[in-house]
Amino acid sequence: MKRGRAASPRPRGSGGGPRCLRRSAGPGLGGAGRERTSAGRWGTAMAAKSPADGTPRRPVLSVSARKIKDNAADWHNLMMKWERLNDNGFTTANKIVNIKISEQFQDNKLEIACDNSATETEKPALKYNKELDNCCAALLETLKHMTKIQLKMEKLTLTAKAICDLEAFHHGAGNCTAPFFHTWPTSYFYEVSLKLSEMYKKELQLKQTIVQEIAHSADQDLMMVYLSSWLYQPYIENSSKLLLEAMLLETGHRPC
């Protein structure tokens, strides 16, 4: 008997869904072009542009600080893309499981009919299921995109490690330097990146196993385990969202 369909993907967070964060822009020329004035009014125009009257400018970030801020935005965007792919992959995996269960139900009916038939001596040949093949190809394509995302996460972690090494070279390993933004030392950005990267690396390995086995399993209970494991991502801890939001808050992508 066909089992009920698996649970629908978990709802996204409130607020209309997350938006992509922009990378920080490089130092540019501020303000609009100067208007042409007569030679006698240059002194008045210059005096009107005193620092006290102008709007306060943002502090100019160092190259390392700007790179760390860009990395934080990249982490947010990659994790958001991963979640979209995870939802798409779950939908595809759910179709695969339903097709497998339907095939098993049809095969059981044919076996019963063959057993009751006196003239039938051979079992019916297995039929090629094009829909199942297309779903498997789609799930494999989703896995490839998730693999690319995980590799980009590893590159972000290596970049954070390189910035830490650069700061240690400039200031010495034992010297305590001022934080780039608010309170985080440079090494903490690398520690957070490494922890997030390890979570997604283990989760990707689990998804590789699911893709390899889900279409070949005949155990319905095991297929349901594959489905729930894909959806709920056991290796990505709940603290990952907290770490990301803390990093975005520290680098100024979130308002204090």
C-alpha positions as a printed Julia matrix, in Angstrom:
256×3 Matrix{Float64}:
  0.0     0.0     0.0
  1.41    3.43   -0.91
  2.6     5.39    2.05
  1.79    9.04    2.63
  4.05   11.63    1.08
  6.91   12.9     3.19
  6.66   16.17    5.06
  6.9    19.34    3.01
 10.07   21.44    3.29
 10.41   23.44    6.47
  9.2    27.04    6.15
 11.67   29.8     5.69
 12.28   32.43    8.28
  9.87   35.32    8.69
 10.39   38.68    7.1
  9.77   37.79    3.46
 12.9    35.71    3.06
 16.57   36.71    3.34
 18.14   38.97    0.76
 21.61   38.77   -0.7
 24.14   41.02    0.99
 26.31   43.3    -1.07
 30.06   43.21   -0.83
 31.69   46.37    0.42
 32.66   48.89   -2.23
 36.21   50.07   -2.6
 37.28   53.62   -1.73
 35.89   56.04   -4.3
 35.49   59.71   -4.92
 32.86   61.24   -2.66
 30.33   63.93   -3.57
 29.13   65.33   -6.85
 31.19   67.44   -9.22
 31.92   71.02   -8.32
 29.89   73.75   -9.96
 31.65   76.39  -11.92
 31.9    79.63  -10.01
 33.65   82.87  -10.63
 37.16   83.29   -9.33
 35.97   85.65   -6.64
 33.67   83.08   -5.05
 36.15   80.19   -4.68
 36.98   81.17   -1.11
 33.29   81.24   -0.1
 32.64   77.88   -1.74
 35.59   76.28    0.06
 34.52   77.68    3.4
 31.01   76.29    2.98
 32.46   72.76    2.75
 33.85   72.64    6.24
 33.88   69.24    8.04
 31.47   70.51   10.67
 28.76   71.25    8.11
 29.14   68.04    6.06
 27.64   64.66    6.86
 29.96   62.32    8.78
 31.76   59.84    6.55
 32.11   56.16    7.21
 35.47   55.12    8.61
 37.81   53.91    5.91
 38.42   50.18    6.35
 41.8    48.6     5.85
 42.27   46.06    3.08
 42.1    43.17    5.55
 39.0    44.53    7.26
 37.25   45.08    3.95
 38.1    41.52    2.88
 36.69   40.12    6.12
 33.5    42.13    5.62
 33.21   40.78    2.07
 33.71   37.24    3.39
 30.85   37.71    5.85
 28.53   38.77    3.02
 29.71   35.8     0.95
 28.97   33.42    3.82
 25.43   34.76    4.06
 24.8    34.46    0.33
 26.29   30.95    0.07
 24.27   29.66    3.0
 21.12   31.15    1.5
 21.84   29.42   -1.85
 22.5    26.16   -0.01
 19.09   26.31    1.67
 17.34   26.87   -1.66
 19.18   23.9    -3.18
 18.35   21.79   -0.14
 14.63   22.51   -0.58
 14.82   21.73   -4.31
 16.74   18.53   -3.64
 14.2    17.42   -1.06
 11.37   17.91   -3.55
 13.24   15.79   -6.09
 14.14   13.1    -3.55
 10.52   12.97   -2.42
  9.45   12.27   -6.02
 12.03    9.47   -6.25
 10.72    7.82   -3.09
  7.12    8.05   -4.27
  8.05    6.53   -7.64
  9.9     3.69   -5.89
  6.98    2.97   -3.58
  4.55    3.02   -6.53
  6.77    0.6    -8.46
  6.93   -1.76   -5.5
  3.15   -1.69   -5.21
  2.74   -2.49   -8.92
  5.36   -5.25   -8.75
  3.57   -6.86   -5.81
  0.31   -6.86   -7.76
  2.03   -8.47  -10.76
  3.64  -11.14   -8.59
  0.3   -12.01   -7.06
 -1.28  -12.2   -10.53
  1.57  -14.4   -11.78
  1.26  -16.74   -8.82
 -2.45  -17.14   -9.44
 -1.97  -17.76  -13.15
 -1.34  -21.32  -14.19
  0.02  -20.48  -17.63
  2.52  -17.82  -16.56
  5.9   -19.37  -15.77
  8.25  -16.39  -15.91
  8.3   -13.14  -14.01
  7.66   -9.98  -16.05
 10.75   -8.09  -17.16
 11.69   -4.9   -15.35
 10.6    -1.76  -17.21
 12.73    1.34  -17.7
 11.26    4.28  -15.77
 12.11    7.52  -17.53
 10.6     9.7   -14.82
 12.75    8.03  -12.17
 15.84    8.48  -14.33
 15.09   12.17  -14.82
 14.6    12.7   -11.09
 17.9    10.98  -10.33
 19.66   13.21  -12.86
 18.06   16.32  -11.31
 19.1    15.27   -7.8
 22.65   14.64   -9.01
 22.72   18.11  -10.59
 21.58   19.64   -7.3
 24.37   17.8    -5.51
 26.92   19.24   -7.97
 25.77   22.78   -7.2
 25.98   22.11   -3.47
 29.5    20.74   -3.93
 30.55   23.99   -5.62
 29.08   25.99   -2.74
 30.96   23.9    -0.18
 34.24   24.44   -2.06
 33.63   28.2    -2.02
 33.07   27.98    1.73
 36.45   26.3     2.11
 38.06   29.11    0.1
 36.49   31.69    2.43
 37.97   29.81    5.37
 41.41   29.79    3.75
 41.11   33.54    3.12
 40.31   34.16    6.79
 43.31   32.03    7.79
 45.57   34.01    5.44
 44.4    37.3     6.97
 45.16   35.95   10.46
 48.65   34.92    9.36
 49.21   38.32    7.76
 48.16   40.16   10.91
 50.37   37.92   13.04
 53.3    38.65   10.72
 52.82   42.41   10.9
 52.13   42.73   14.62
 53.79   39.66   16.09
 52.14   36.52   17.42
 52.16   37.68   21.04
 50.97   41.24   20.52
 47.28   42.06   20.92
 46.0    44.26   18.1
 42.9    46.43   18.03
 39.85   44.73   16.47
 38.93   45.65   12.91
 35.3    46.37   13.76
 33.87   46.16   17.31
 35.07   43.38   19.59
 36.09   40.33   17.57
 39.78   39.58   17.21
 40.89   38.59   13.72
 41.39   34.96   14.73
 37.74   34.6    15.7
 36.62   35.2    12.11
 38.77   32.26   11.07
 37.45   30.06   13.89
 33.83   30.77   12.94
 34.53   30.19    9.24
 36.29   26.9    10.0
 33.43   25.67   12.17
 30.82   26.52    9.53
 32.92   24.97    6.77
 33.28   21.7     8.69
 29.52   21.51    9.23
 28.76   21.87    5.53
 31.55   19.48    4.56
 30.05   16.69    6.69
 26.56   17.48    5.46
 27.73   17.27    1.85
 29.22   13.83    2.49
 25.87   12.68    3.89
 24.04   14.01    0.85
 26.45   12.21   -1.45
 25.52    8.94    0.26
 21.81    9.72   -0.02
 22.09   10.45   -3.76
 23.94    7.17   -4.32
 21.51    5.0    -2.37
 18.02    6.49   -2.4
 17.03    5.22   -5.86
 18.43    1.72   -5.23
 16.88    1.04   -1.83
 13.93   -1.34   -1.56
 13.31   -0.67    2.13
 10.61    1.97    2.54
 11.66    2.8     6.09
 15.23    3.4     4.95
 14.02    5.65    2.13
 12.08    7.71    4.68
 15.25    8.04    6.75
 17.07    9.31    3.67
 14.33   11.87    3.07
 14.29   13.21    6.62
 18.09   13.31    6.74
 18.19   15.38    3.55
 15.55   17.8     4.81
 16.73   18.38    8.38
 20.51   18.31    7.71
 21.75   16.79   10.99
 25.36   17.93   10.55
 24.44   21.62   10.22
 23.92   22.65   13.83
 21.43   25.27   14.96
 24.35   27.38   16.11
 25.33   27.98   12.47
 22.66   30.66   12.07
 23.72   32.3    15.33
 27.37   32.33   14.24
 26.45   33.84   10.89
 24.27   36.56   12.39
 26.96   37.4    14.94
 29.51   37.75   12.14
 27.16   39.97   10.12
 26.5    42.12   13.18
 30.21   42.45   13.94
 31.11   43.49   10.39
 28.29   46.03   10.08
 25.99   44.12    7.71
 23.37   44.06   10.47
 22.43   47.22   12.39
 23.56   47.29   16.0
